[in-house]
Amino acid sequence: LGEPIALPDSVTAERAARLAAVAEAHRRGDHLPVYVIGTEVPVPGGAVDGLDHLQITAPESVSTTYEVHREAFAAAGQIEAFGRVIALVVQPGVEFGHDAVVHYSPEKARALSATLSDLSGVVFEAHSTDYQTEEGLRHLVADGFSILKVGPWLTFALREALYGLDAIADVLDGHAPRNRLMGAIEQVMQARPDNWAKYYHGDATDLWLQRHFSYSDRIRYYWPDPAAEAAVAALRARLAGRTIPEPVLRQYLPALTRAEAASFDSLVLRSIETVLATYHAAVHA
C-alpha cells in the first residue's frame, strides 16, 4: 500500500485503539476481550535480511510503546479496554533466516526483561520463536516472554513428514526415492512464484534449496493448491494399509518414534505435535 516498513508509534497505536473500539462494540456476554499491543512486530515468516542486524528491544522503547498506546486508547474512549492489555510485543533477540537461527541469550535480554517490573499485569510476547531449543524457550518464559509465537516451524515439520513419507513409499516399492512429491510441489511453486520470489535470493541452486528447505517455509502457502493436494492424496493412497518397518522409519523420519500400525496421517500429525510438545514442556516447566 505504499507504507513504510515501520510506521510511527503514534499511527500504530491509533490503529490499535480503533481495532479495540470495534472489538468492544461487538463483544458478547461476560467474555471481555484482552489485548496485545506493540510496534515491533516482525515480517511474517522470519527475517529477510541478514541476522547480524538483529536488535533487542531497548528498555526505554517498552515504556514509550506502552504510554503511546495508553494515550491512543484514552483518546478513542477506550481506557477501560486498555486495562485489559495483557502483553506487549518485543524483540528479545530471537530470529531465524533461511538456514540459520539466532538462539535466545538471557544475558543479552536481561535489561529488557527487567522493565516488566514497571508494568503490572503485563507480560511480553515474543515473535519468531520458531526453531528455538526447549531450553531457550524455557528461559524465554522464565524471563517474562510468556507468549511465544510459532508458525513456520509447524509447517516445516509438516513438510519434513511429507517428504520423508514420500521417500518411504518409494523404498517400500523396492527402489530408491524418486521425490515425486517434491517434483509436484516444485511445479506448483514455479507456476505461481508470487509467494516466494520476493523472499528468496541467489543462484538456481540457492533458490531450489530455499523453496524446499528454508526455515521461513514459504512452501506452506502451496499445500492448499489443488495439484499439491492431489499429490499428497496420491502419496497417502500409496501408503494405505502398508506397514513401515522400523529401520525404514528411522532412516527417513528419525525424530518419530514408531507406534504400532502407524498411519500416514498419524505420522504427519506426530511430526507437528513434536514441535508443539517442545512448547508445552517449556511453558509448563
Secondary structure by P-SEA (a helix, b strand, c coil): ccccccccaaaaaaaaaaaaaaaaacccccccccccccccccccccccccccccccccaaaaaaaaaaaaaaaaaaccaaaaaaccbbbbbccccccccccccccccccccccccccccccbbbbbcccccccaaaaaaaaaaccccccccaaaaaaaaaaaaaaaaaaaaaacccccaaaaaaaaaaaaaccccccccccccaaaaaaaaccccccccccccccaaaaaaaaaaaaaaccccccaaaaaaccccccccccccaaaaaaaaaaaaaaaaaaaaac
